[in-house]
């Protein structure tokens, strides 16, 4: 991946966002790779009679998009020192387009580099929250 590293790392800076379109094939493949093949994720016929009327994307799939955004903005510093904490507060379904965005909330110099903390959100195309959380890393000098 070619990194489009964030140029300005200061509180209030917006991260370069990631937009993804979900489809059942992506959800199924994620289920196979992660071992999470529950009916609510990979069985459209079963889910047609559920309150959701369709399958749900795995929460960890949407969290992977947040991690991709952090890698896009911070490169190897994210891979070597990143931490993420999230809450799944909504659903994403096949056909949804999700927007992963973030804002730097803290940037402070430390002995081992610049400590960066970011607020993260994943929204569906209707603007509904799917996931919220925080991520942090040490940006090396």
C-alpha positions in Angstrom: 0.0 0.0 0.0 1.3 3.4 -0.8 0.9 5.6 2.3 -0.8 8.9 2.0 0.6 9.9 5.4 -1.1 12.6 7.4 0.9 15.8 6.9 -0.3 17.8 10.0 -0.3 15.9 13.2 -1.9 18.2 15.8 -5.1 18.1 17.8 -8.1 18.9 15.6 -6.5 17.5 12.4 -8.8 15.4 10.3 -7.5 12.0 9.2 -7.7 11.0 5.5 -10.9 8.9 5.5 -11.6 5.5 4.0 -14.8 4.6 2.2 -15.8 1.0 1.5 -18.9 -0.6 -0.1 -20.1 -3.7 1.6 -21.5 -6.7 -0.3 -22.3 -10.3 0.8 -19.2 -11.6 -0.9 -16.9 -9.4 1.3 -18.9 -10.4 4.4 -18.7 -14.1 3.5 -14.9 -13.9 2.7 -14.3 -12.1 6.0 -16.2 -14.9 7.8 -14.2 -17.6 6.2 -10.9 -15.9 6.9 -11.8 -15.0 10.5 -13.7 -18.3 11.3 -16.8 -16.3 12.1 -19.5 -17.9 9.9 -22.6 -17.5 12.1 -26.0 -17.4 10.4 -26.5 -13.7 11.2 -23.5 -12.9 9.0 -23.5 -15.5 6.1 -27.0 -16.9 5.8 -29.3 -14.4 3.8 -32.2 -16.8 3.7 -32.1 -17.3 7.5 -31.8 -13.5 8.1 -34.7 -12.7 5.8 -37.0 -13.6 8.7 -35.0 -11.9 11.3 -35.7 -8.3 12.6 -32.8 -7.1 10.4 -34.2 -8.7 7.2 -30.7 -9.2 5.9 -27.3 -10.3 7.1 -25.0 -8.1 9.2 -21.4 -7.3 8.5 -19.0 -8.5 11.1 -18.1 -5.9 13.6 -14.4 -6.8 13.2 -14.8 -6.1 9.5 -15.7 -2.5 10.1 -12.9 -2.3 12.7 -10.5 -3.5 10.0 -11.5 -0.5 8.0 -10.6 1.8 10.9 -7.2 0.1 11.1 -6.8 0.6 7.4 -7.4 4.3 7.8 -4.9 4.5 10.6 -2.3 2.7 8.5 -3.1 5.1 5.6 -2.5 8.1 7.8 0.4 6.9 9.9 2.1 4.1 8.0 4.5 1.8 9.8 4.1 3.8 13.1 0.6 2.4 13.3 1.7 -1.1 12.5 4.4 -1.1 15.1 2.8 0.8 18.0 -0.9 1.2 17.3 -3.7 0.4 19.8 -7.4 0.5 19.1 -10.5 0.4 21.4 -13.9 0.4 19.8 -17.6 0.0 20.5 -20.0 -1.4 17.9 -23.2 0.7 18.3 -25.0 0.0 15.0 -25.1 -2.4 12.1 -23.7 -2.5 8.6 -25.4 -4.6 5.9 -24.7 -5.8 2.4 -25.3 -2.8 0.1 -24.1 -0.3 2.6 -21.3 2.2 2.0 -19.4 2.9 5.2 -17.3 6.0 5.8 -14.4 5.6 8.3 -13.2 8.9 9.6 -11.1 10.2 12.5 -9.7 13.3 14.2 -6.5 13.7 16.1 -7.6 14.5 19.7 -4.1 14.6 21.3 -0.6 15.0 20.1 2.2 15.3 22.7 5.9 14.9 22.5 7.3 12.1 24.6 10.7 10.6 25.0 10.1 7.9 22.4 8.3 10.1 19.8 5.0 11.9 19.3 2.1 10.3 21.1 -1.0 10.6 19.0 -4.6 9.8 20.0 -7.5 9.8 17.6 -11.3 9.6 17.8 -12.7 7.2 15.2 -16.1 6.7 13.7 -17.6 4.4 11.1 -20.8 5.7 9.6 -23.2 4.1 7.1 -24.5 6.0 4.1 -27.5 7.3 6.1 -25.0 8.9 8.6 -25.8 6.3 11.3 -23.0 5.3 13.7 -21.8 1.8 13.2 -18.7 2.0 15.4 -17.0 4.5 17.6 -13.7 4.4 19.3 -10.2 5.6 19.9 -6.8 4.7 18.5 -3.3 5.7 19.7 0.2 5.3 18.5 3.7 6.6 18.8 4.9 8.5 15.7 8.7 8.1 15.6 10.8 11.1 15.0 
